[in-house]
């Protein structure tokens, strides 16, 4: 085996009294994909920030190409050939691919920029994306292609190590495939890729080596071939997740919601019918952009429908165009947004104020809020969902992703909604929190709530849903009990819109 | 996992929180002590304190209204022009007939109503047509000023002497009031604003819209309706500030309060509100207004030329925002 390009030895880092890293070691070889695995808060991000030069280690040593590496800034990291690609892409949407790729490194004479279009296109075709023209604007590209542009930027300054933080969390299955092809080309070029992801199946497919962090320490590392997924999970959580998807018996009751002929702008969704029973967990699968989110957002009134009808348990059939969130919440429908940070939470407000926002009027007495009972109730829900927080007055942005998601779910429960629409409820959260959320969803169904769960992650749909529909280009497949679907059939419908018999 | 807390940590974070909330107040104490030391006899006299308080009333009351707007991640540049419009409307109504109590009350309400309507217009344009508040109020700033000049025929409008002129007297006529009636009205409005912001659904919605409008929508807040209410409320409070301005001027002046919107916005920002929304308090904004009044007054006492005052106040605005930024960085 070649010499490692990066060798991290017992790195420590504390933030005040909190020890984020307590002796992390890791070796990365050129031309390989190295998975960095761990629950949220295990120290992955801190380690990568130290590697990129954004943070300084308290103790320990990092060597790059056998030389001691002590970056003072991210610029030093870049000069040493280490390039970061964050979950939230750093691109200027109004500028072209070329301008983005060369941003900050434009070749120029006396300030006059030379075109580097051909060079940029060469890099793109090296990544297998030869059809992309350097003149295209970033905002016209899919998120998957935007990611390729970020990678191209890394290659323009001869990155030897590319760190990808949750690169596939917002990608469709097709874009993920493209990304994997790009990663394989990077490997062939001798570039080392450090790959951070919560999707263990993906890691198993793409990575050659792994390092698992738990509570700021390296707990395991080795070759990916030798380790089954159960063992990875065991190392991550330090305990066996005996039942990631617990089974629970719950009975389906009467139909509580019926939507017919729901039609959105530009055919997303297109003539969608759906039906939900009390106690049912209905999964909606499909690629990103297939109209899944639009459909459920129309049920809640956040997106405007063109036509269609909606019928709730007690009520009569009515037109869906006039649905709005106030009305929906009043009727016992509530929605968990897929964009926790952009839409789900008011990040600079307290947990409590986020939690009680939809049902504030319950605490109103003669126009004045009863802050004490609000606090009691809010605290009760935070405890109930085991949100890890100091107190209810803490700002929402001080929590980890998994705990933020629990606050969002607590909000739905506090509003006491009968119909819960969960749009990607486990996106970007660690496996421990995921498992808690699955249990919670099942318990809610057991208590007679009706749940619609939109997800891009098939194993979880198969793990907890009673029935499943799939969307493809705005159309929705008929609903079938989960036992009548296979993962292959679901992927087939999601990608082609055809049902195999 | 429980959410048991290490007591030391909790009290620590409480102290930090309390101190960061006290920032504007500490600033006020600092400038006050500073001028007290530099110019002891004249500055710290009771009469001068009463003067400073009176001088801060107009900006202070308007800043209360602006607080709602800025917390909701908006801005209102039209308030200076609204104040001018308000004084003109008051003077014109007073000229309608014998200055009976009814007419005086009508004049005061008329001025407030005129500003309220302008505020409603701002809110309507912002909410209904999704135009950014900066542009809408940049436009209505010109429109309100234009209307004021138009109905006043580009002249100041003199009006009969009425009790309205006494609202801002440093030594009020019933001596037992001690402070000018305007100060008492300002304090009352402060109480109302605090109550609205902290203890009502409306206040919560103001913060929620400013912190994240999408979240507010997701949680069923009627965002458009609330925005119209917020700008209307700002207009009404500005109208009360216009009444105080009229009391100072004793005439309706369509060219009054030019650029005053900037002082009002500055007071809110110095008081700890964030222009990116979701943060701010009524008390803070009033303290911001006081800091500026103390600075102006103190500088005048010391004979510091006007241009130096402007430089100092400008530096304080930038400094206040800088401190706020640093505070946030420390938190992260």
Interface residues (C-beta under 8 A of the other chain):
Chain A: X302 X325 X326 X328 X329 X330 X335 X337 X339 X342 X343 X344 X345 X346 X347 X348 X349 X353 X354 X357 X358 X360 X361 X364 X367 X368 X369 X371 X382 X383 X386 X387 X388 X389 X390 X391 X398 X411
Chain B: X1 X2 X3 X5 X9 X10 X13 X195 X199 X200 X201 X204 X205 X207 X208 X211 X212 X214 X215 X216 X217 X218 X219 X220 X221 X222 X274 X278 X279 X331
